Amino acid sequence: MGYINKIRTEGLSVIVERRLRWYSGMLRVNNRHVGRIVELLGDHVRLDGLKYSVDCPLISTAHKSTIFFGLHEIEERALARELIPADTPIVEFGGGLGVVSCLCNAKLTDRNAHVVVEANPQMVPVLERNKAINGAGFRVINRALAYDSDLVQMDVHAEFVASSLITNDHDQTVDVQSTTLANVLDGAGFETVGIVCDIEGLESDLIEREILGNRAVKYLLAEMHPQFIGQDTVDTLLTKLRSDGFHLVRQMGDVVFLERNQQQA
């Protein structure tokens, strides 16, 4: 009787549609069987017209299905496709697998005007591999964004998307040399720059210490991670960025693209 009442209340089409969405999610998200097929077919996936190796010990067989179906970094990729300008050099913090890195790099007129800072040393080989596969021109620096310390400890998760510098709940840790935006800019020689950032909550430090008041930064594409720093902190950071001359061009979920107003450049 309960199911019949649901049909009467919600309608059969609504129930069927919800059930199909559930099955679709089960098929695409962390499906080990699909991931195993990806491995058997060469351990590569295609996203946005680009090809990526997923042959990495920190990418589980199950998670490969999520990447295969295009559910990895959906918001970042959508905003990058639409909004990354061709004429502004990029400094990117958190390269990971290289999906966003290669997509952003493909949009640049000068493909060498791009530095990717990746903290996790275990991700650097696959990041470099995907750079080569796609003929990207970015330079990879194995450093962690950090202040007041030359060496920081990174918490490494068995799944690369969960590794972090601000948590401490896993068995494996690695020591990583630190860097800052100022250090990267000094080394790259960029006079103006766009920032692409996905570093699990450390965006707040980067914004507070090096983006606010920095007229060299023309735009910011970042996941804000309210689950780590709190929604109130995110709201405060966005308010500060607006006061500093940025305007919010687009937001998708927790990912924002802000651009500095021309008169503030």
Salt bridges, closest charged atoms under 4 A:
GLU10 OE1 - ARG18 NH1 2.79
GLU17 OE2 - ARG21 NH1 3.26
GLU39 OE1 - ARG36 NH1 3.02
GLU39 OE2 - LYS64 NZ 2.95
ASP43 OD1 - LYS64 NZ 3.11
ASP48 OD2 - ARG77 NE 2.81
ASP48 OD1 - ARG81 NH1 2.62
GLU82 OE1 - ARG250 NH1 2.80
GLU92 OE1 - HIS114 NE2 3.00
ASP148 OD2 - ARG209 NH2 3.20
ASP155 OD2 - HIS170 ND1 2.62
ASP169 OD1 - HIS170 ND1 3.00
ASP198 OD1 - HIS225 NE2 3.14
GLU200 OE2 - HIS225 NE2 3.57
GLU203 OE1 - HIS225 ND1 3.31
GLU208 OE2 - LYS240 NZ 2.81
GLU223 OE2 - HIS225 NE2 3.71
ASP244 OD1 - ARG215 NH1 3.41
ASP244 OD2 - ARG260 NH2 3.18
GLU259 OE1 - HIS247 NE2 3.89
